[in-house]
Amino acid sequence: MTTPLRALHALALLSTGLLAGAFGYGAANLAPTFDAVPLDMRLSFHAELMKMNGITMQAAMGTSALSAFTLAALTRGRTRLLAGTAGLLALASFLITRLGNVPINGRIKEWAVTSAPADHAEILWRWDLFNTLRTLTAIAAFGLLIALATAGRRPRTA
């Protein structure tokens, strides 16, 4: 791999690793915490958190997908397949977020200043489902880029 391709691969690894790490942390730590606190606290915290996440997470998803797709476009064979699949998985994380989580986030923001509807538990369950799906797609994308980085490399023995 040439130096520009290595740099592009490094960018894809970094951005996808940050994305998978952020989603993984949220799924492992924030989501259970949301369930453990009173509903009004969850709604207020959730609404504030989404304000902060809006820019950073979209940037990570966009960078992950674009860098992986660019790597796929500039390579051939197995590298193209793995990078392209990683790009599709990062794109899936973005689409799940935009079409699944973001609309629910808007509703949660409203509930934080008014009150949650009677079916709020089912809506929050759907948010958790979308969160799990986007986390898994981000982790899978990261795994593919790691596999690409380590393919064909043998550890040196002492």
C-alpha positions in Angstrom: 0.0 0.0 0.0 1.3 3.4 -0.9 1.8 6.2 1.7 -1.4 8.1 0.7 -3.4 4.9 0.8 -1.9 4.1 4.2 -2.9 7.5 5.5 -6.4 7.1 4.1 -6.6 3.6 5.8 -5.4 5.2 9.0 -8.1 7.9 8.8 -10.8 5.2 8.1 -9.5 3.2 11.1 -9.4 6.2 13.4 -12.8 7.6 12.5 -14.5 4.2 12.5 -12.8 3.2 15.8 -14.0 6.5 17.4 -17.5 5.8 16.0 -17.6 2.2 17.3 -16.1 3.3 20.6 -18.6 6.1 21.1 -21.6 3.9 20.2 -20.2 1.0 22.2 -19.8 3.2 25.3 -23.3 4.5 24.9 -24.8 1.0 24.6 -22.8 -0.4 27.5 -23.0 2.5 29.9 -25.4 5.2 28.9 -28.4 3.1 27.9 -28.5 1.1 31.1 -28.1 4.3 33.1 -31.0 5.8 31.2 -33.1 2.8 32.4 -31.9 3.2 36.0 -32.9 6.8 36.6 -36.3 8.4 36.9 -38.0 9.1 33.5 -37.8 12.9 33.8 -34.1 12.8 34.5 -33.5 10.4 31.5 -35.5 12.7 29.2 -33.6 15.8 30.3 -30.2 14.2 30.1 -31.0 12.5 26.8 -32.2 15.8 25.2 -29.0 17.6 26.3 -26.7 14.7 25.2 -28.2 14.7 21.7 -27.4 18.4 21.3 -23.8 17.6 21.9 -23.8 14.4 19.8 -25.4 15.9 16.8 -22.2 17.3 15.2 -19.6 15.0 16.6 -21.3 11.7 15.8 -22.4 12.8 12.3 -18.9 13.9 11.6 -17.5 10.5 12.7 -20.1 8.6 10.7 -19.5 10.7 7.6 -15.7 10.5 7.9 -15.9 6.7 8.5 -18.1 6.1 5.4 -16.3 8.5 3.1 -12.8 7.3 4.0 -13.8 3.6 3.7 -15.5 4.2 0.3 -12.5 6.2 -1.0 -10.2 3.5 0.1 -12.4 1.0 -1.7 -12.4 3.1 -4.9 -8.6 3.4 -4.9 -7.9 -0.3 -4.4 -8.7 -3.7 -5.8 -9.6 -7.2 -4.9 -10.0 -8.2 -1.2 -9.0 -4.7 0.0 -11.8 -3.1 -2.1 -14.3 -5.6 -0.9 -13.5 -5.2 2.8 -13.2 -1.4 2.6 -16.4 -1.1 0.6 -18.3 -3.3 3.1 -16.9 -1.2 5.9 -18.2 1.9 4.1 -21.6 0.3 3.7 -21.7 -0.6 7.4 -20.7 3.0 8.4 -23.4 4.3 6.0 -25.9 1.9 7.6 -25.0 3.4 11.1 -25.7 6.9 9.7 -29.0 5.9 8.1 -30.2 4.0 11.2 -29.3 7.1 13.2 -30.9 9.6 10.9 -34.1 7.6 10.1 -34.5 5.8 13.5 -32.9 7.5 16.4 -33.0 11.2 15.4 -36.8 11.4 14.9 -37.2 9.8 18.4 -34.7 12.2 19.8 -36.9 15.0 18.6 -39.8 13.5 20.4 -37.7 13.0 23.6 -36.7 16.7 23.4 -40.4 17.6 23.4 -41.2 15.3 26.3 -38.4 16.8 28.4 -40.3 20.1 28.5 -43.8 18.7 28.6 -44.5 15.0 29.5 -44.0 11.6 28.0 -47.0 10.0 26.3 -48.6 6.8 27.5 -46.7 4.7 25.0 -43.3 6.2 25.8 -41.9 2.9 27.0 -42.4 1.3 23.5 -40.9 4.3 21.8 -37.9 4.3 24.1 -37.6 0.5 23.4 -37.4 1.3 19.6 -34.7 4.0 20.3 -32.7 1.3 22.2 -33.2 -1.1 19.3 -31.9 1.4 16.7 -29.0 2.2 19.1 -28.1 -1.4 19.3 -28.2 -1.8 15.5 -26.1 1.2 14.7 -23.6 0.1 17.4 -23.3 -3.3 15.8 -22.9 -1.9 12.3 -20.2 0.5 13.5 -18.3 -2.2 15.4 -18.5 -4.5 12.3 -17.1 -1.7 10.1 -14.3 -1.2 12.5 -13.6 -4.9 12.6 -13.3 -5.1 8.8 -10.9 -2.2 8.7 -8.8 -3.9 11.4 -8.8 -7.1 9.4 -7.7 -5.2 6.4 -4.9 -3.6 8.4 -3.7 -6.9 9.8 -4.2 -9.2 6.8 -1.1 -10.9 5.7 1.0 -9.6 8.5 2.8 -12.3 10.6 4.0 -11.5 14.1 7.7 -11.5 14.5 9.1 -14.1 16.8 11.9 -13.4 19.3 
